[in-house]
Amino acid sequence: MPLKIRSRIMVISLSLFLNMTFAQSGINCYHVDETGITKKAFDSFENDLFNYYQFGNDSIKTYRTFLAEVASLSIDLRKLPSSNSIQFAREFKKIADNKNSLWIKLSEYENNETVKKSSPSTNNKKEEEVLIFNYRGGFIQCLKNTSESDNFKEIINTLESDGNVSTSLISQRIYYIPDKEFCTLEIKNFIAFDIYYSILMVIEKAFN
C-alpha cells in the first residue's frame, strides 16, 4: 500500500477514534459549562460514592445502591460527602446566575409558571433566592441529546415541563433504567448533579 494512502487511512482512523472517545467521555458536554468545575465536581462525586459503598469497580451496584438509599430516604448524609464535594456545592450556589448555569434562581427560569404554582407561596424576595435545577440548560440538554437511552430522554423531557419533582422520585425513575442503558456517562452525570449535588446544596450549611 502506498505510503500516502496509508497515512491518509491512519489520519481518518485516528479522527474516528478521537470522535468516539470524546462522545463516550462526555467531554463536549463538560465544555458546555463555562465555569470549568463540572468535570472536577463529577470526579469528586464518584470518589465519594466508591469510597463510601466499597463495591470495588462495580459501577452499577454502586450507583443503584446510592439511588435506592436516596429514594428510600435512608442515605447517611453525615458520612457520604467529602469536604471537596461540599465545597463544590457551595461554588455551584455562587455561580447560579445565568440561564446556562446548572442551577438557576427560580425567578430567572424560563416559563416557570408550572414550578411557581407548585411551590409554596412566599414573598418575592425569598422566592427569587430559591434555586431550581436547570433542566433546560445547555449541559443537561447536551446529556439528553447525546444519550442513546429513550428512558433517560423521557425523564428529562418530563422534568423540563415540571421541575418541581422530588429527588426521591427522580432517583426511583433513574434506578429502573435497564442495565445496558444505565451505566453511561450521560446518566452518571445526571445522577451526580441533579441528585447528589442538589442534595448537598441544601445541606452544605450543616458542614463546617
C-alpha positions, -999 to +999 in steps of 0.1 A: +000+000+000+015+034-010+027+054+020+005+084+011-027+063+011-017+045+043-011+079+060-045+091+049-061+060+063-043+064+096-054+100+099-090+091+092-089+062+117-074+085+143-101+111+137-128+085+141-112+072+173-110+106+188-146+114+179-157+082+196-136+089+226-150+124+231-185+111+226-180+084+252-162+106+277-189+133+277-161+159+272-182+180+249-209+183+275-184+194+301-173+221+278-209+235+277-205+246+313-184+278+312-174+276+349-149+248+343-157+230+375-183+205+363-158+177+355-139+182+388-172+181+406-182+149+389-149+132+397-154+142+434-189+127+434-176+094+420-148+093+446-173+098+473-196+071+460-169+044+455-151+052+488-184+050+507-200+019+493-169-001+488-182-023+459-149-021+440-153-013+404-189-024+402-205+009+389-240-005+385-242-018+421-226+014+435-249+037+416-280+017+422-274+014+459-270+052+461-302+057+442-321+032+463-309+049+495-319+083+482-353+070+471-360+054+505-346+084+524-321+061+542-289+077+530-264+088+556-256+123+545-233+128+575-207+103+562-211+102+524-200+137+512-163+147+512-153+182+521-143+186+485-178+179+472-193+202+499-171+230+486-182+223+450-219+225+461-211+259+476-195+270+444-225+259+424-246+281+446-224+312+439-225+308+402-262+301+398-266+334+380-274+328+343-296+307+321-268+283+313-259+275+349-267+240+363-289+257+389-306+290+384-328+313+405-365+304+403-373+339+391-350+336+361-362+302+350-378+304+316-415+296+315-415+288+352-453+292+358-457+254+365-430+255+391-444+286+407-478+272+410-465+241+427-442+260+451-453+274+484-463+310+484-436+333+497-427+369+495-409+380+463-375+385+479-374+349+492-388+334+460-360+350+440-335+332+461-349+297+455-327+277+432-340+252+408-321+226+387-319+239+352-333+211+330-334+235+301-298+245+304-271+236+279-253+210+300-283+189+307-297+193+272-263+181+259-265+150+281-300+143+268-292+148+232-260+127+233-277+098+253-289+068+234-314+059+262-350+067+254-359+061+290-334+088+301-347+112+275-382+107+286-373+115+322-356+148+311-385+157+289-409+153+318-387+174+341-384+201+316-421+206+318-423+204+356-391+207+375-408+205+409-403+168+413-388+153+445-352+140+444-366+107+458-390+102+428-363+111+403-340+085+419-367+059+416-371+065+379-334+065+372-330+033+392-352+013+369-334+022+337-322-011+322-285-020+328-275-017+292-285+020+293-278+027+329-240+028+332-234+056+306-216+089+314-247+109+304-268+092+331-240+091+356-235+129+352-272+135+356-272+115+389-242+134+401-257+168+396-295+166+397-294+142+427-261+143+446-252+180+443-288+191+445-289+174+479-256+188+490-266+224+481-295+220+506-274+206+535-240+222+529-246+247+558-245+218+582-208+212+574-180+234+587 
